[in-house]
Amino acid sequence: MSASPSGSHAAPRHDEHVYPSTAEVEQVSLLNPAGVSNKGLEAGKVGLIGAVVIGISVVAPAYTLTSGLGPTISTVGTHVPAILLLGFVPMLLVALGYRALNTRVPDSGTSFTWATHAFGPYVGWMGGWGLIAASVIVLSNLAAVGVDFTFLLLAQVTGDEALADLAGNLWVNIPLTVLYLALAGWISHRGMEATKKLQYVLVVFQLVALGAFAVAALVQASNGAGFDPTPVELDWFNPFTAGDFSVVAAGVSLSIFLFWGWDVTLTMNEETKDPERTPGRAASVTVLVIIAVYVLSALGVIAWAGVGTEGLGAGNEENQESIFAVLAGPVLGPFAVIMSSAILISSLASLQSTMISPARTLLAMGFYRAVPPKFAELSPRFNSPAFATWVCAAAAAAFYVVTRLVSENALWDTITALGLMICFYYGITALACVWYFRREWFTSAGNALTTFLFPLLGGIVLLVMFTVTAVDSTDPDYGSGSSVGGVGTVFILGMGVLLLGVALMLWTRLRHPAYFRGETLPRTDSTRPIPIIRPDDDGAAVVADPNERTRP
C-alpha cells in the first residue's frame, strides 16, 4: 500500500496486513496537521449527496415519526411544531461544533476521539460508550418495528388481518428480528459502497411517502374530513405556551430522539471525499431536511386527528406505539400500503446504515487501544470494520431478546431512556469542541461563534435536558408507567446502561492501560500538534511516540 497525496490508499490484497506502514502514517500525519490516523478505511467513497442520504437514512424519518410523534403529542399537545423547532436549535448548535472538530480532526472515532483530546481518556471513553449504547438500543428497536410492519404490510396486501397478529407471537417475532439484524450486519460489513447504493432508493421512497401523507391529511382536515379537524394555528409554534419547564424539557428530550443519527455523516469522515469539509456540510444539510419533514408531518397528523385521547386522536395511548399504522388507512384509504411500505423500508434501511456509527467508533477505540485491538480489524476484502459491525449486531440482538422476554414495556421504555444517552454524548462532544479550541476562541468573529458560543449553548442545553429528564424519570409514571422498587424503569434503564459503561471502562483500564495513560490518544488542544501514530511491533494495535509530533 502507498499513500496518495490526498491520504487515500489502494485496497489491500487478501494477504496484506490491514494496518498502514509507519511511512504511510507519517506521510498522512505530515500532510494533515491534525494528525488524523489512517485506520485502513477506504477513502473517497462517499460524496456530499451520498453522505446526506445515509444521514437521513439513519435518522429514519418514517420510522422515527411513527414511534416518537405520538408520545411527543401526548406530552405537549398541539405544540409539537414548537418543541420540534426547540429541539432542533441545540441539534443545530451541536452540529456546528461537530463540524468545527471534524474540520480539524477528521477521525472516525468522533465523540470518543474528540472528547479524549479535550478532556482526557475517561470522559472520552464514556462519550464513545454513549454513542455505542444508544446505537445498539436503536438497532434493536428498528428491527422490532421492521418485524411489526412486515406482518402489517402482508395483512394489507392479502386482506388477511390475522397476519398482522403474528408480530405478537414471540416464536415468530424474535427469530425474525434477529434475522433482520444479521442481514443488516452482513450488508454493512460489505462496506460503504454497498450501503450507499442501497440507501438512495430507500430514502427517496420514504420521503415521498411522508410528504404524500402530510399533504393528504392537511387537505382533508381543511375540508373538515379528518377525525378531529383542528385548524393550524400560529400558537402551535410558540414554545412559551407549551406548558411548564418540565413539560417542555420532556418534549425536547423526545424531539432530540427524533433528530438522533445525523452525526453518522461525521463517523464516515475517513471514507468521504474532502473529509475536512464534506462531513460537516452533510450534517448541516441532513438536519435541515429532517426538520422540514418533521414539522410538515406533525402538522398533518395534528390537523387531521387532533390531540384527543379517544378513538383516532393522536393523544390516545393506544395509538402511541405507531401513529402511522393507525392513521394510514383512514387518511390514505387504499393507498395506505404505501405508508406501511415506507415505514418498513425506513426501519430496515436505518437498521443497516445505523451500524456505521457504532462500528466505526469501536474501530477507532480498538485502534487507540481503548478496547481490545481485535475491534480494529478490517475486512481484507471490503476494508470495513467487520468484527466491530458483527459485535454491534450481536449486542443489539441480545439486548432485544432479553428486554422482549422480560417485558414489552421495558423494550419501549428503552426508547425514552435513549434520550438520556443522546443528550449525554452530544453534550459532552459539544463542550469538547469548546475546550479543544479554547486558545482560538477570539482569533476571529467566526471562531467566537462556531468554536465557543454555539457549541457552548448547545452543550449546556443538552446536559440540562439530561439532568432534568434523569430526575423526572425516577417517577414510576414516567414512560410506560412501570417501575422497580418504586423507581421508574426509564431511569433504571438509562442509568443502568451508563453504569455498565463505567464498569466496562474500568475493566478495559486494567487490561489495556496504554490509552488511559495518554500514550495512544493524548489530551491536547487545537494549537498543539498531535503525536505521530505508529503500528506497534506485533502489528495488532497502534501506539504514539510522545516525542515525535506532526508539524503545527
C-alpha positions in Angstrom: 0.0 0.0 0.0 1.1 3.6 -0.6 -0.5 6.8 0.5 -1.5 9.2 -2.2 -1.1 13.0 -1.8 -4.7 13.1 -0.5 -4.1 10.5 2.1 -6.1 7.8 0.2 -4.7 4.4 -0.4 -5.3 1.3 -2.5 -7.3 -1.6 -1.1 -5.1 -4.3 0.5 -4.6 -7.6 -1.1 -6.1 -10.6 0.7 -2.6 -11.5 2.1 -1.7 -7.9 3.1 -1.9 -6.6 6.6 -4.7 -4.2 7.2 -2.6 -1.6 9.2 -0.7 1.1 7.3 3.0 1.1 7.4 5.0 3.5 9.5 6.0 5.6 6.5 2.4 5.9 5.4 1.2 7.0 8.8 4.0 9.6 9.0 3.1 10.9 5.5 -0.6 11.2 6.2 0.2 12.9 9.5 2.6 15.4 7.9 0.1 16.2 5.2 -2.7 16.7 7.7 -1.7 19.0 10.6 -4.4 17.4 12.7 -2.6 14.1 12.5 -5.6 12.1 11.5 -4.7 8.4 11.8 -5.1 6.1 8.9 -7.0 3.1 10.1 -7.2 1.4 6.7 -10.7 2.5 5.8 -11.2 3.1 2.1 -11.1 6.9 1.4 -13.1 8.9 -1.1 -16.0 6.5 -1.4 -18.8 8.9 -0.3 -19.6 12.4 -1.6 -21.9 15.1 -0.2 -25.1 13.7 -1.6 -24.3 10.2 -0.6 -23.4 11.3 3.0 -26.7 13.3 3.2 -28.7 10.3 2.0 -27.0 8.0 4.6 -27.6 10.6 7.3 -31.3 10.8 6.5 -31.4 7.0 6.4 -30.0 6.7 9.9 -32.4 9.3 11.3 -35.1 7.2 9.5 -37.9 9.9 9.5 -40.8 7.5 8.7 -39.8 5.0 11.4 -38.8 7.7 13.9 -42.0 9.7 13.5 -44.3 6.7 13.8 -42.5 5.7 17.1 -41.9 9.2 18.5 -44.6 11.5 17.3 -47.4 10.0 19.4 -45.5 10.3 22.7 -44.5 13.8 21.9 -48.1 14.8 21.1 -49.3 13.3 24.4 -46.7 15.4 26.3 -47.1 18.8 24.6 -50.3 18.6 22.6 -50.6 20.9 19.6 -47.3 22.5 20.4 -45.3 19.7 18.7 -44.0 22.1 16.0 -42.7 24.4 18.7 -41.0 21.6 20.5 -39.5 20.2 17.3 -38.1 23.6 16.5 -36.9 24.0 20.1 -35.2 20.6 19.9 -33.7 21.5 16.6 -31.9 24.5 17.9 -29.4 22.6 20.2 -29.0 20.0 17.5 -28.0 22.7 15.0 -25.7 24.3 17.6 -24.1 21.0 18.3 -23.8 20.2 14.6 -21.8 23.4 14.2 -19.4 22.2 17.0 -19.1 18.8 15.3 -18.3 20.5 12.1 -15.5 22.6 13.6 -14.0 19.5 15.2 -14.3 17.4 12.1 -12.6 20.1 10.0 -9.5 20.0 12.4 -9.5 16.3 13.4 -11.5 14.2 10.9 -11.4 10.9 12.8 -14.0 8.1 12.7 -14.0 8.0 16.5 -15.8 11.4 16.5 -17.2 11.8 20.1 -14.7 9.4 21.6 -11.7 10.8 19.9 -12.6 14.5 20.3 -13.6 14.2 23.9 -10.4 12.3 24.7 -8.3 15.1 23.1 -10.2 17.7 25.1 -11.0 16.1 28.5 -8.8 13.0 28.7 -9.4 9.3 28.4 -12.2 8.7 30.9 -14.6 11.3 29.6 -13.6 10.3 26.0 -14.3 6.7 26.7 -17.7 7.4 28.2 -18.5 9.7 25.2 -17.8 6.8 22.9 -19.9 4.4 25.1 -22.9 6.8 25.0 -22.9 6.7 21.2 -22.4 2.9 21.0 -25.1 2.2 23.7 -27.6 4.5 22.0 -27.0 2.8 18.7 -27.4 -0.7 20.0 -30.7 0.2 21.6 -31.9 1.9 18.4 -30.8 -1.1 16.3 -32.9 -3.5 18.4 -35.9 -1.2 18.1 -35.5 -0.7 14.4 -35.5 -4.4 13.8 -38.6 -4.8 16.0 -40.5 -2.1 14.1 -39.4 -3.8 10.9 -41.0 -7.0 12.0 -44.2 -5.3 13.0 -44.6 -3.6 9.7 -43.6 -6.7 7.7 -46.7 -8.5 9.0 -48.9 -5.4 8.8 -47.9 -5.0 5.2 -48.6 -8.7 4.5 -52.0 -8.3 6.1 -52.8 -5.2 4.0 -51.7 -6.9 0.7 -53.5 -10.2 1.3 -56.5 -8.8 3.1 -55.9 -11.3 5.9 -55.9 -9.2 9.1 -54.8 -12.2 11.2 -51.3 -12.0 9.6 -50.7 -8.7 11.5 -51.1 -10.6 14.8 -48.2 -12.8 14.0 -45.9 -9.9 15.1 -47.0 -10.5 18.7 -46.0 -14.2 18.6 -42.6 -14.3 20.3 -41.7 -17.5 18.5 -42.1 -15.7 15.2 -41.1 -12.2 16.3 -37.8 -12.9 18.0 -36.2 -15.1 15.3 -37.3 -12.7 12.5 -35.9 -9.7 14.5 -32.6 -11.5 14.9 -32.6 -12.4 11.2 -33.1 -8.7 10.2 -30.2 -7.7 12.4 -28.0 -10.4 10.8 -28.9 -9.3 7.3 -28.2 -5.6 8.2 -24.8 -6.6 9.6 -24.0 -8.6 6.5 -24.7 -5.6 4.2 -23.0 -3.1 6.4 -19.8 -5.2 6.7 -19.5 -5.2 2.9 -18.5 -1.5 3.1 -19.7 2.0 2.2 -20.3 1.3 -1.5 -23.0 -1.3 -0.8 -24.5 0.9 1.9 -24.7 4.0 -0.3 -26.2 2.3 -3.3 -29.0 0.7 -1.3 -29.9 3.9 0.6 -30.6 6.2 -2.4 -33.8 4.4 -3.4 -35.0 3.7 0.1 -34.6 7.2 1.4 -36.3 8.9 -1.6 -39.3 6.5 -1.2 -39.9 7.2 2.4 -39.6 11.0 2.0 -42.1 10.9 -0.9 -44.5 8.7 1.2 -44.3 11.1 4.2 -44.9 14.1 2.0 -47.9 12.4 0.4 -49.4 11.5 3.8 -48.9 15.0 5.3 -50.4 16.8 2.2 -53.4 14.4 2.1 -54.0 14.9 5.9 -53.8 18.7 5.7 -56.1 18.8 2.6 -58.7 16.6 4.3 -58.5 18.5 7.6 -59.0 21.8 5.8 -62.2 20.3 4.2 -63.4 19.1 7.6 -62.9 15.5 6.6 -60.5 14.4 9.4 -61.2 12.5 12.6 -61.0 15.7 14.7 -60.2 18.5 12.2 -58.1 21.0 14.0 -57.2 24.3 12.2 -53.4 25.0 12.2 -52.6 28.0 14.5 -49.6 30.1 14.8 -49.6 29.4 18.6 -48.5 25.8 17.8 -45.1 27.3 17.0 -44.8 29.1 20.4 -42.8 27.2 23.0 -43.7 29.6 25.7 -47.3 28.5 25.8 -46.5 24.7 25.7 -46.5 24.3 29.5 -44.1 24.4 32.4 -40.4 23.7 32.2 -40.7 20.0 33.0 -43.2 19.5 30.2 -41.1 21.4 27.7 -38.0 19.5 28.8 -39.7 16.2 28.4 -40.9 17.2 25.0 -37.5 18.4 23.9 -35.9 15.2 25.2 -38.3 13.3 23.0 -37.7 15.5 20.0 -34.0 15.0 20.4 -34.6 11.3 19.9 -36.4 12.2 16.6 -33.3 14.0 15.4 -30.7 11.5 16.5 -28.5 9.9 13.9 -27.3 12.9 11.8 -23.8 12.5 13.2 -23.2 9.4 11.1 -22.1 11.7 8.4 -19.1 12.5 10.6 -18.2 9.0 11.6 -17.8 8.3 7.8 -15.3 11.2 7.6 -12.3 8.9 6.8 -14.3 7.5 3.9 -15.7 10.7 2.3 -14.4 12.9 -0.4 -12.8 16.0 1.0 -13.0 14.7 4.7 -12.3 18.1 6.2 -15.5 19.7 4.7 -17.9 17.2 3.2 -19.0 15.5 6.5 -19.8 18.8 8.2 -21.7 20.1 5.3 -23.6 16.8 5.0 -24.5 17.1 8.7 -26.0 20.6 8.3 -28.0 19.6 5.2 -29.3 16.5 6.9 -30.5 18.3 9.9 -32.3 21.0 7.8 -34.1 18.4 5.6 -35.2 16.4 8.7 -36.7 19.4 10.5 -38.7 20.4 7.4 -40.1 16.8 7.0 -40.9 16.6 10.7 -42.8 19.9 11.0 -44.9 19.1 7.9 -45.7 15.6 9.1 -46.6 16.8 12.6 -48.9 19.5 11.2 -50.7 16.9 9.1 -51.2 14.4 12.0 -52.5 17.0 14.4 -54.7 18.8 11.9 -56.3 15.6 10.8 -56.5 13.6 14.1 -56.4 16.3 16.8 -54.8 15.6 20.1 -57.7 13.9 21.9 -57.3 10.7 23.9 -60.2 8.8 22.3 -60.5 6.9 19.0 -58.1 8.1 16.3 -56.9 11.1 18.4 -53.2 11.5 18.3 -53.2 11.7 22.1 -54.7 8.2 22.6 -52.2 6.0 24.3 -53.4 3.0 22.2 -52.1 4.9 19.1 -48.7 5.9 20.6 -46.7 2.8 19.6 -47.1 3.5 15.9 -49.2 6.5 14.9 -48.9 6.0 11.2 -50.1 2.3 11.5 -53.3 3.7 13.0 -53.8 6.7 10.7 -52.5 5.5 7.3 -55.7 3.7 6.4 -58.2 6.4 7.3 -56.1 9.1 5.6 -54.8 7.3 2.5 -57.5 4.7 2.0 -56.4 2.0 -0.4 -53.0 3.7 -0.7 -52.3 3.0 3.0 -49.9 0.2 1.8 -47.6 3.0 0.6 -47.2 4.3 4.2 -46.7 0.8 5.6 -44.1 0.1 3.0 -42.3 3.4 3.8 -42.1 2.6 7.5 -40.9 -0.9 6.8 -38.3 0.4 4.3 -37.3 3.2 6.7 -36.7 0.8 9.6 -34.8 -1.7 7.6 -32.8 1.0 5.7 -31.9 2.6 9.0 -31.2 -0.7 10.6 -28.4 -1.2 8.1 -27.0 2.3 8.0 -27.2 2.8 11.8 -24.5 0.2 12.2 -22.0 2.6 10.6 -21.5 4.8 13.6 -21.0 2.3 16.4 -18.8 0.1 14.2 -16.5 2.9 13.3 -16.4 4.2 16.8 -15.4 0.8 18.0 -12.8 0.6 15.2 -11.3 3.9 16.5 -11.4 2.7 20.1 -9.7 -0.5 19.1 -7.1 1.4 17.0 -6.2 3.6 20.0 -6.4 0.6 22.5 -9.3 1.9 24.4 -10.9 -1.5 23.8 -9.3 -4.8 22.8 -7.4 -4.3 19.5 -9.5 -7.0 17.9 -12.1 -4.3 17.2 -9.6 -2.5 14.9 -9.6 -5.4 12.5 -10.8 -4.7 8.9 -12.3 -7.0 6.3 -9.4 -7.7 3.9 -12.0 -7.7 1.0 -14.2 -4.7 1.9 -11.9 -2.5 4.1 -14.7 -2.2 6.6 -14.7 -2.8 10.4 -16.2 -6.3 10.1 -15.6 -7.5 13.6 -17.0 -4.4 15.2 -20.0 -4.5 12.9 -20.9 -8.1 13.9 -20.4 -7.3 17.6 -22.9 -4.4 17.2 -25.4 -6.7 15.5 -25.0 -9.4 18.1 -25.3 -6.9 21.0 -28.5 -5.5 19.5 -29.9 -9.0 19.1 -29.1 -10.0 22.7 -30.5 -6.7 24.0 -33.7 -7.2 22.1 -34.2 -10.8 23.2 -33.6 -10.1 26.8 -35.8 -7.0 27.1 -38.6 -8.5 25.0 -38.7 -11.7 27.1 -38.6 -9.6 30.3 -41.3 -7.1 29.4 -42.6 -5.3 26.3 -42.9 -2.2 28.4 -39.2 -2.4 29.2 -38.4 -2.6 25.5 -40.4 0.6 24.7 -39.0 2.3 27.8 -35.6 2.0 26.4 -36.6 4.4 23.6 -37.5 7.0 26.3 -34.2 6.2 28.1 -32.4 6.7 24.8 -32.9 10.5 25.1 -30.7 10.4 28.2 -27.8 8.8 26.4 -28.2 11.1 23.3 -28.1 14.2 25.5 -25.2 12.8 27.4 -22.8 12.1 24.5 -23.9 15.0 22.3 -23.5 17.4 25.2 -20.0 16.1 26.0 -19.0 16.4 22.4 -20.2 20.0 22.1 -18.3 21.0 25.2 -15.3 19.1 23.9 -15.4 21.5 20.9 -15.4 24.5 23.2 -12.4 23.3 25.3 -10.4 21.9 22.4 -10.5 25.3 20.6 -10.0 27.3 23.8 -6.9 29.0 22.6 -8.6 30.1 19.3 -11.9 31.4 20.6 -11.4 35.0 19.8 -8.9 34.9 16.9 -11.9 35.8 14.7 -15.6 36.5 14.9 -16.3 33.2 13.1 -14.3 31.2 15.7 -16.0 33.0 18.5 -19.4 31.7 17.2 -18.6 28.3 15.9 -16.0 27.1 18.4 -17.2 28.9 21.5 -20.7 30.4 21.7 -22.8 28.0 19.6 -21.4 24.7 20.9 -21.3 26.0 24.4 -25.0 26.8 24.3 -25.9 23.6 22.6 -23.9 21.5 25.1 -25.3 23.2 28.1 -28.9 22.8 26.8 -28.4 19.1 26.2 -26.8 18.4 29.5 -29.5 20.4 31.3 -32.1 18.2 29.4 -30.1 15.1 30.5 -30.3 16.2 34.2 -34.0 17.2 34.1 -35.0 14.1 32.3 -33.0 11.9 34.6 -34.6 13.4 37.7 -38.2 13.3 36.2 -37.7 9.7 35.0 -37.3 8.5 38.6 -41.1 8.9 38.8 -42.8 5.5 38.2 -45.4 7.2 36.0 -42.7 8.3 33.5 -42.6 6.3 30.3 -44.7 3.2 30.3 -45.6 3.6 34.0 -43.6 0.6 35.1 -41.1 0.7 38.0 -38.7 -1.3 40.0 -38.7 -0.8 43.8 -40.7 2.4 43.3 -38.2 3.9 40.8 -39.2 4.5 37.2 -38.0 1.9 34.7 -36.8 4.6 32.3 -34.3 5.9 35.0 -33.1 2.4 35.8 -32.5 1.6 32.2 -30.8 4.8 31.3 -28.6 5.0 34.4 -28.0 1.2 34.2 -26.6 1.4 30.7 -24.3 4.3 31.7 -23.1 2.4 34.8 -22.4 -0.6 32.6 -20.2 1.6 30.5 -18.3 2.7 33.6 -17.7 -1.0 34.6 -16.5 -1.9 31.1 -14.2 1.1 31.1 -12.6 0.1 34.4 -12.2 -3.4 33.1 -10.5 -2.1 30.0 -8.3 0.1 32.1 -6.9 -2.9 33.7 -6.4 -4.9 30.5 -5.3 -2.1 28.1 -3.8 0.7 30.2 -1.9 2.5 27.3 -4.9 4.5 26.2 -5.7 5.6 29.8 -2.1 6.7 30.2 -2.4 9.0 27.2 0.1 7.1 25.1 -2.1 6.3 22.2 -4.5 9.2 22.2 -3.2 12.2 24.2 -5.1 15.1 25.7 -4.3 18.2 23.7 -5.8 21.4 22.2 -6.2 22.8 18.7 -2.9 24.7 18.8 -0.7 21.7 19.7 0.4 19.2 17.1 -0.8 15.6 17.7 1.8 12.8 18.0 2.5 10.6 15.0 0.6 7.4 15.2 2.6 4.2 14.5 1.8 0.5 14.5 3.5 -1.4 17.3 5.9 -4.3 16.8 3.2 -7.0 16.7 1.0 -5.0 14.3 -2.0 -5.6 16.4 -2.6 -2.1 17.6 -1.0 1.4 17.5 1.0 3.5 19.9 2.1 7.1 19.8 5.6 8.2 20.4 5.1 11.4 22.5 8.5 12.7 21.4 7.6 12.7 17.7 4.8 15.1 16.6 3.3 16.3 13.4 4.1 19.8 12.3 1.8 22.6 13.7 
